[in-house]
Amino acid sequence: MMKRLLFVVTLVLVLSATAFSQWTLTPFGTKADSLMGNSGAHGVAVDPDGKIWVELYKPASTDTVLYPETNKYVKVTHIYVFNPDGTQASFSPIKSVTIEGKVKPLDLGTAGRGGTGLARDKDGNMIASVDFSLYKINYKTGEGMAKYQYPDGNGITRAACDTLGNVFIAPTVNDHPLIKLDADLANPDVIMEKVPSVGRNLEVSPDGNTIYLVRHTGPGCFLVTRPSEYYSYELTDTVFAGWKVEGIVVNPVNRLLYVSAGSYQDKPIGAPYSPSQQDKFVTIGTYYGVNPRTFEVVDSLAWKYAEPNTMDANSERNRGIAFSNDGKTAYLIQFNASSVPVLQRYVTNDLVSSVNKEKNAVVENYSLSQNYPNPFNPTTQIKFSVAKDGFVSLKVYDILGKEAATLVNSQMTKGTYSATLDGKNLTSGIYIYQLNANGVVLSKKMTLMK
C-alpha cells in the first residue's frame, strides 16, 4: 500500500538570503542558435570539457541508419555536440554508436517515440534516453560504452545519476517501475513497482538518497527517499504542487534544484512558490532555483518564447536545462515546436548560492566561524554574522591567492547565515575563505581532502 502523500513540506527555521541572479540571453552566433527538430528537443547536458550535448526528439527531416543485425534501415534521432563557442564537435551529430564492435543506431523504435533525455554520469559520460533504451556514450569520442533496454518496451524519461555511479530511470507513463542501474547500465534494481502519473524527467541528489520524480500530469514532484544506502527507498512526500513540472536539474555549483513551471498545454494555475511563499506564484516558461532543504524559491530564469507566442498547446515546453561547469551558464531546450530553434543560452555573473539565514538570531558583531567539517570532502558549511545591512561577499581562494569559488556576493541584511561550499570540482589542498562586509574583512583556512 503506497504511503499517504504529504502535500505540505515541513518548514525549517531558515530563510533565503540572496537576490535572484541576473540571467541574460546570450546567443552563440553559430548553428547552435538555429538548430531545429521535429517537435523540438528533449535532452541537454554539459560534459567535463564544457561541450553542450543536445538531443533532438526527432530530426527535422527523417533520417535512417543501417542496422547490421537485421540488415534493415531504421529511423534514428540525432544528438548534436557543440563546443563552448557554439561550433560543432568533430563527432557531431551522433546517429549511432558502436558497443563491443556492434553498431547500435539511436533507433526511434516502432512507436517513433524519439530521444527523451540526456544526463551526465559521475565520470562525465553521457547517458542518452531513446525510445525505451539507455545508451552510455563516451564524452570525449562519442563512442558507445553500454546499452540497457527498459522492460516491457515502454518509453523512458531522462535518466539521473548520483556521485556513486548509480543511474536511475523511470517510465514516461504510469504503472511501470522506477529502476536503479549501476555505472555500466547493468544489475537493475526495482525501487518502485508502479510509478504514478505521466512525466518526462527526474533528478537525484548527489548522495543518491533523494529521487525527485516529476510528473506533470500528477500532483507535483514525488520525493522517493531513503535515510542511507543501507535502507530501502520509500515514497515519502510531494512538493511543487500544481507546478506541472517537465524539467528539473541540480546546478553543479550552487546545488540549487532548477525546476520548470508548466506550459501552455499544462498550465500551473495559481501554484505558489512554496508553503512559506504563498504570496508569490509560478509563471509558465520559467525555471525556478529552489533550495533543496527548504524548497523555497531563491532564483529564476525564463525561456524567451518565439514571436508571436501562440500561448496554446503548440507553444514551446521547457523539457530540459543544463549548466556549465562553473554554474554561470544555463542551456535551455524546448520541446513541442518544430518551427522554433531548440536551444537558448543564458549567462550570469552573480550566481545565487544556497545561503540560509538563521531565524531570530541576535547579532552584535561581525564574525566568521571555522568551517565544519574540516577537513572536508566534498562539502562543508561556513557560518558567518553580519552586524548591519550592506553588501557582503564570501569568497574562497587557493593557497596562491586565485579565486576558487564565490559563495556570497550581494546585499544582505543584518543576521547570522550559513553557506555551503561544494568542493566537487576543486583539488585537494588548503584554501582561504574570506568574508568582506561593510569594510570588515575576516579570513580563515580550511582543508579539502579527497
For each residue, the residues with C-beta under 8 A, 3 or more apart:
1:
2: 5 196 235
3: 234 235 236
4:
5: 2 219 222 235 237 238
6: 9 236 237 238
7: 219 238 241
8: 275
9: 6 237 239 274 275 294 295
10:
11: 275 276 294
12: 293 294
13: 358 359 360
14: 293 294 356 357 358 359 418
15: 296 356 357 359
16: 291 294 296 297 298 355 356 357
17: 355 356 357 412 413 415 417
18: 298 352 353 355 408 410 412
19: 352 410 411
20: 289 298 299 300 352
21: 289 299 301 348 350 351 352
22: 348 349 350
23: 301 330 346 347 348
24: 346 347 348
25: 304 344 345 346
26: 329 345 346 347
27: 33 345
28: 32 33 82 85 86 345
29: 33 86
30: 33 82 85 86 87
31: 34 35 86 88
32: 28 35 52 54 80 82 86 343 345
33: 27 28 29 30 86 341 343
34: 31 341
35: 31 32 41 54 56 80 341 342 343
36: 60 338 339 340 341 342
37: 40 41 56 57 58 59 60 78 338 342
38: 56 57 58 59 60 61 114 338
39: 57 58 114 335 336 337 338
40: 37 56 57 316 317 319 333 334 335 336 337 338 340 342
41: 35 37 44 54 55 56 57 115 319 320 333 334 335 342 343
42: 55 56 57 114 115 116 117 158 200 319 320 333 335
43: 53 54 55 79 115 116 117 118 128 129 158 320 333
44: 41 52 53 54 55 118 320 321 322 331 332 333 343
45: 52 53 118 119 120 126 322
46: 50 51 52 53 120 322 323 324 325 331
47: 50 51 53 120 124 125 126 139
48: 124 139 325
49: 139 140
50: 46 47 83 84 324 325
51: 46 47 81 82 83 84 89 139
52: 32 44 45 46 81 82 84 322 331 343
53: 43 44 45 46 47 79 80 81 82 118 126 139
54: 32 35 41 43 44 79 80 81 82 118 331 333 342 343
55: 41 42 43 44 77 78 79 80 115 117 118 128 130
56: 35 37 38 40 41 42 59 60 77 78 79 80 114 115 342
57: 37 38 39 40 41 42 77 114 115 116 335
58: 37 38 39 62 75 77 108 112 114 115
59: 37 38 56 62 63 76 77 78
60: 36 37 38 56 338
61: 38
62: 58 59 75
63: 59 75 76 78 95
64: 73 74 75 76
65: 73 74 76 95 96 103 105 106
66: 71 72 73 103 105
67: 70 71 72 73 74 103 105 107
68: 71 102 103
69: 102
70: 67 74
71: 66 67 68
72: 66 67
73: 64 65 66 67
74: 64 65 67 70 105 107 108
75: 58 62 63 64 107 108 112
76: 59 63 64 65 95 96 105 106 107 108
77: 55 56 57 58 59 95 106 108 114 115 130
78: 37 55 56 59 63 93 94 95 106 115
79: 43 53 54 55 56 92 93 94 106 115 118 126 128 137
80: 32 35 53 54 55 56 88 92 93
81: 51 52 53 54 88 89 91 92 93 94 142
82: 28 30 32 51 52 53 54 86 87 88 89 92
83: 50 51 86 87 88 89
84: 50 51 52 324
85: 28 30
86: 28 29 30 31 32 33 82 83
87: 30 82 83
88: 31 80 81 82 83 92 93
89: 51 81 82 83 92 142
90:
91: 81 94 141 142
92: 79 80 81 82 88 89 142
93: 78 79 80 81 88
94: 78 79 81 91 97 106 137 142
95: 63 65 76 77 78 105 106
96: 65 76 103 104 105 106
97: 94 103 104 106 135 137 142 143 144
98: 101 102 103 104 143 144
99: 102 104 144 145 146 147
100:
101: 98
102: 68 69 98 99
103: 65 66 67 68 96 97 98
104: 96 97 98 99 107 135 144 147
105: 65 66 67 74 76 95 96
106: 65 76 77 78 79 94 95 96 97 115 128 130 135
107: 67 74 75 76 104 130 131 133
108: 58 74 75 76 77 111 112 113 114 130 131
109: 112 113 130 131 132 153
110:
111: 108 131 155
112: 58 75 108 109
113: 108 109 116 131 132 155
114: 38 39 42 56 57 58 77 108 130 131
115: 41 42 43 55 56 57 58 77 78 79 106 128 129 130
116: 42 43 57 113 129 130 131 155 156 157 158 172 200
117: 42 43 55 128 129 156 157 158 159 200 201 320
118: 43 44 45 53 54 55 79 126 127 128 129 158 320 322
119: 45 126 127 158 159 160 161 167
120: 45 46 47 124 125 126 127 139 161
121: 124 125 126 127 136 161 165 167 183
122: 161 162 163 164 165 183
123: 183
124: 47 48 120 121 139
125: 47 120 121 136 137 138 139 145
126: 45 47 53 79 118 119 120 121 136 137 139
127: 118 119 120 121 134 135 136 137 159 161 167 185
128: 43 55 79 106 115 117 118 134 135 137
129: 43 115 116 117 118 133 134 156 157 158 159 169
130: 55 77 106 107 108 109 114 115 116 133 135
131: 107 108 109 111 113 114 116 155 156
132: 109 113 149 150 152 153 154 155 156
133: 107 129 130 147 148 149 150 156
134: 127 128 129 147 148 149 150 156 159 167 169 181 185
135: 97 104 106 127 128 130 144 146 147
136: 121 125 126 127 144 145 146 147 184 185
137: 79 94 97 125 126 127 128 142 143 144 145
138: 125 141 142 143 144 145
139: 47 48 49 51 53 120 124 125 126
140: 49
141: 91 138
142: 81 89 91 92 94 97 137 138
143: 97 98 137 138
144: 97 98 99 104 135 136 137 138 147
145: 99 125 136 137 138
146: 99 135 136 184 185 186
147: 99 104 133 134 135 136 144 185
148: 133 134 169 181 185 186 188
149: 132 133 134
150: 132 133 134 153 154 156 169 171 179
151: 154 176 177
152: 132 176
153: 109 132 150
154: 132 150 151 171 172 173 176
155: 111 113 116 131 132 171 172 173
156: 116 117 129 131 132 133 134 150 159 169 170 171 172
157: 116 117 129 169 170 171 172 199 200 201 202
158: 42 43 116 117 118 119 129 200 201 202 320
159: 117 119 127 129 134 156 167 168 169 202
160: 119 167 168 169 202 203 204 211 212
161: 119 120 121 122 127 165 166 167 168 204
162: 122 165 166 168 204 205 206 207 208
163: 122 206 207 208 424
164: 122 207 208 229
165: 121 122 161 162 182 183
166: 161 162 180 181 182 183 204 208
167: 119 121 127 134 159 160 161 180 181 182 183 185
168: 159 160 161 162 178 179 180 181 191 202 204 211
169: 129 134 148 150 156 157 159 160 178 179 181 202
170: 156 157 178 179 195 199 202 213
171: 150 154 155 156 157 174 176 177 178 195
172: 116 154 155 156 157 198 199 200
173: 154 155 176 198
174: 171 194 195 196 197 198
175: 194 195 196
176: 151 152 154 171 173 194 195
177: 151 171 190 191 192 193 194 195
178: 168 169 170 171 190 191 192 195 211 213 224
179: 150 168 169 170 188 189 190 191
180: 166 167 168 188 189 191
181: 134 148 166 167 168 169 184 185 186 187 188 189
182: 165 166 167 185 186 187
183: 121 122 123 165 166 167
184: 136 146 181
185: 127 134 136 146 147 148 167 181 182
186: 146 148 181 182
187: 181 182
188: 148 179 180 181
189: 179 180 181
190: 177 178 179 193
191: 168 177 178 179 180 211 224 233
192: 177 178 195 224 233 235
193: 177 190
194: 174 175 176 177
195: 170 171 174 175 176 177 178 192 199 213 215
196: 2 174 175 215 218 222
197: 174 215 216 217 218 219
198: 172 173 174 215 216 217 218
199: 157 170 172 195 202 213 214 215 216 217 218 245 246
200: 42 116 117 157 158 172 214 216 246 247 319 335
201: 117 157 158 214 245 246 247 248 319 320
202: 157 158 159 160 168 169 170 199 211 212 213 214 248
203: 160 211 212 214 248 249 250 257
204: 160 161 162 166 168 208 210 211 212
205: 162 208 209 210 211 212 250 292
206: 162 163 250 255 424
207: 162 163 164 210
208: 162 163 164 166 204 205 229
209: 205 225 226 227 228 229
210: 204 205 207 223 224 225 292
211: 160 168 178 191 202 203 204 205 223 224 225 233
212: 160 202 203 204 205 221 222 223 248 257
213: 170 178 195 199 202 221 222 223 224
214: 199 200 201 202 203 220 221 222 240 245 246 247 248 259
215: 195 196 197 198 199 218 219 220 221 222 245
216: 197 198 199 200 244 245 246 262 266
217: 197 198 199 266
218: 196 197 198 199 215 222
219: 5 7 197 215 238 241 242
220: 214 215 238 239 240 241 242 243 245
221: 212 213 214 215 238 239 240 243 245 248 259
222: 5 196 212 213 214 215 218 235 237 238
223: 210 211 212 213 235 236 237 238 239
224: 178 191 192 210 211 213 233 234 235 236
225: 209 210 211 233 234 236 237
226: 209 229 231 232 233 234
227: 209 230 231
228: 209 231
229: 164 208 209 226
230: 227
231: 226 227 228
232: 226
233: 191 192 211 224 225 226
234: 3 224 225 226
235: 2 3 5 192 222 223 224
236: 3 6 223 224 225
237: 5 6 9 222 223 225
238: 5 6 7 219 220 221 222 223 241
239: 9 220 221 223 295
240: 214 220 221 243 245 259 271 290 295
241: 7 219 220 238 271
242: 219 220 268 269 270 271
243: 220 221 240 259 260 261 262 268 271 282
244: 216 261 262 263 266 267 268 271
245: 199 201 214 215 216 220 221 240 248 259 260 261 262
246: 199 200 201 214 216 260 262 263 266 317 318 319 335
247: 200 201 214 258 259 260 287 318 319 320 321
248: 201 202 203 212 214 221 245 257 258 259 260 321
249: 203 257 258 320 321 322 323
250: 203 205 206 255 256 257 258 292
251: 254 255 256 258 289 323 327 351
252: 255 323 325 327 422 424 425
253: 323 326 327 328 351 405 422 425
254: 251 289 327 351 352 353 354
255: 206 250 251 252 292 354 420 422
256: 250 251 289 290 291 292 298 299 352 354
257: 203 212 248 249 250 289 290 291 292
258: 247 248 249 250 251 287 288 289 290 299 301 321 323 330
259: 214 221 240 243 245 247 248 287 288 290
260: 243 245 246 247 248 286 287 288 318 319 321
261: 243 244 245 268 271 282 283 284 285 286 287 288 318
262: 216 243 244 245 246 266 267 268 271 282 284
263: 244 246 266 267 284 285 315 316 317 318 336
264: 267 284 310 311 312 313 315
265: 312 313 315 317 336
266: 216 217 244 246 262 263
267: 244 262 263 264 284
268: 242 243 244 261 262 271 282 284
269: 242
270: 242 281
271: 240 241 242 243 244 261 262 268 281 282
272: 275 277 278 279 280 281 282
273: 277 278 280 281 282 288 296 297
274: 9 277 290 294 295 296 297
275: 8 9 11 272 278 295
276: 11 294 296
277: 272 273 274 280 296 297
278: 272 273 275
279: 272
280: 272 273 277 297
281: 270 271 272 273
282: 243 261 262 268 271 272 273 286 288
283: 261 286 302
284: 261 262 263 264 267 268
285: 261 263 302 303 305 316 318
286: 260 261 282 283 300 301 302 303 318
287: 247 258 259 260 261 300 301 302 303 318 321 330 332
288: 258 259 260 261 273 282 297 299 300
289: 20 21 251 254 256 257 258 297 298 299 300 352
290: 240 256 257 258 259 274 295 296 297 298
291: 16 256 257 294 295 296 298 354 356
292: 205 210 250 255 256 257 295 354
293: 12 14 354 356
294: 9 11 12 14 16 274 276 291 356
295: 9 239 240 274 275 290 291 292
296: 15 16 273 274 276 277 290 291
297: 16 273 274 277 280 288 289 290 300
298: 16 18 20 256 289 290 291 352 354
299: 20 21 256 258 288 289 352
300: 20 286 287 288 289 297
301: 21 23 258 286 287 330 332 346
302: 283 285 286 287
303: 285 286 287 316 318 332 334 344
304: 25 344
305: 285 309 315 316
306: 309 316 337 339 340
307:
308:
309: 305 306 315
310: 264 314 315
311: 264 315
312: 264 265 315
313: 264 265 336
314: 310 336 337
315: 263 264 265 305 309 310 311 312 336 337
316: 40 263 285 303 305 306 334 335 336 337 340
317: 40 246 263 265 334 335 336
318: 246 247 260 261 263 285 286 287 303 321 332 334 335
319: 40 41 42 200 201 246 247 260 333 334 335
320: 41 42 43 44 117 118 158 201 247 249 332 333 335
321: 44 247 248 249 258 260 287 318 330 331 332 333
322: 44 45 46 52 118 249 330 331
323: 46 249 251 252 253 258 327 328 329 330 331
324: 46 50 84 327 328 329 330 331
325: 46 48 50 252 425
326: 253 329
327: 251 252 253 254 323 324 351
328: 253 323 324 347 348 349 351
329: 26 323 324 326 345 346 347 348
330: 23 258 287 301 321 322 323 324 345 346 347 348
331: 44 46 52 54 321 322 323 324 343 344 345 346
332: 44 287 301 303 318 320 321 343 344 345 346
333: 40 41 42 43 44 54 319 320 321 342 343 344
334: 40 41 303 316 317 318 319 337 340 342 344
335: 39 40 41 42 57 200 246 316 317 318 319 320
336: 39 40 263 265 313 314 315 316 317
337: 39 40 306 314 315 316 334 340
338: 36 37 38 39 40 60
339: 36 306
340: 36 40 306 316 334 337
341: 33 34 35 36 344
342: 35 36 37 40 41 54 56 333 334
343: 32 33 35 41 44 52 54 331 332 333
344: 25 303 304 331 332 333 334 341
345: 25 26 27 28 32 329 330 331 332
346: 23 24 25 26 301 329 330 331 332
347: 23 24 26 328 329 330
348: 21 22 23 24 328 329 330 351
349: 22 328
350: 21 22 409 410
351: 21 251 253 254 327 328 348 406
352: 18 19 20 21 254 256 289 298 299
353: 18 254 406 407 408 419 420
354: 254 255 256 291 292 293 298 419 420
355: 16 17 18 407 408 417 418 419 420
356: 14 15 16 17 291 293 294 417 418
357: 14 15 16 17 361 413 415 416 417
358: 13 14 361 415 416 417 418
359: 13 14 15
360: 13
361: 357 358 385 415 416
362:
363: 385 386 387 414 415 416
364: 387
365: 385 387
366: 384 385 386 387 435 437 438 440 442
367: 384 385 442
368: 382 383 384 433 435 442 443 444
369: 372 382 383 384
370: 374 444 446
371: 374 376 380 381 382 421 433 444 446
372: 369 380 381 383
373: 376 380
374: 370 371 380 446 447
375: 446 447 448 449
376: 371 373 379 380 421 423 446 447 448 449
377: 423 448 449 450
378: 422 423 424 426 448 450
379: 376 420 421 422 423
380: 371 372 373 374 376 420 421 423 446
381: 371 372 418 419 420 421
382: 368 369 371 394 407 418 419 420 421 433
383: 368 369 372 416 417 418 419
384: 366 367 368 369 394 416 417 419 435 442
385: 361 363 365 366 367 415 416 417
386: 363 366 389 390 392 412 413 414 415 416 417 437 438
387: 363 364 365 366 414 437 438 440
388: 414 438
389: 386 411 412 413 414
390: 386 411 412 437 438
391: 410 411 412 437 438
392: 386 408 409 410 411 412 435 436 437 438
393: 406 408 409 434 435 436 437
394: 382 384 406 407 408 409 419 433 434 435 436
395: 403 405 406 407 409 433 434 436
396: 403 404 405 406 407 421 431 432 433 434
397: 401 402 403 404 431 432 433 434
398: 401 402 404 429 431 432
399: 429 430 431 432
400:
401: 397 398
402: 397 398
403: 395 396 397 406
404: 396 397 398 426 431
405: 253 395 396 421 426
406: 351 353 393 394 395 396 403 409
407: 353 355 382 394 395 396 419 420 421 433
408: 18 353 355 392 393 394 412 417 419
409: 350 392 393 394 395 406
410: 18 19 350 391 392
411: 19 389 390 391 392
412: 17 18 386 389 390 391 392 408 415 417 437
413: 17 357 386 389
414: 363 386 387 388 389
415: 17 357 358 361 363 385 386 412
416: 357 358 361 363 383 384 385 386
417: 17 355 356 357 358 383 384 385 386 408 412
418: 14 355 356 358 381 382 383
419: 353 354 355 381 382 383 384 394 407 408
420: 255 353 354 355 379 380 381 382 407
421: 371 376 379 380 381 382 396 405 407 433
422: 252 253 255 378 379 425
423: 376 377 378 379 380 426 448 450
424: 163 206 252 378
425: 252 253 325 422
426: 378 404 405 423 429 431 448
427: 448 450
428: 448 449 450
429: 398 399 426 447 448
430: 399 445 446 447
431: 396 397 398 399 404 426 445 446 447 448
432: 396 397 398 399 443 444 445 446
433: 368 371 382 394 395 396 397 407 421 443 444 446
434: 393 394 395 396 397 441 442 443
435: 366 368 384 392 393 394 440 441 442 443
436: 392 393 394 395 440 441
437: 366 386 387 390 391 392 393 412 440
438: 366 386 387 388 390 391 392
439:
440: 366 387 435 436 437
441: 434 435 436
442: 366 367 368 384 434 435
443: 368 432 433 434 435
444: 368 370 371 432 433
445: 430 431 432
446: 370 371 374 375 376 380 430 431 432 433
447: 374 375 376 429 430 431
448: 375 376 377 378 423 426 427 428 429 431
449: 375 376 377 428
450: 377 378 423 427 428
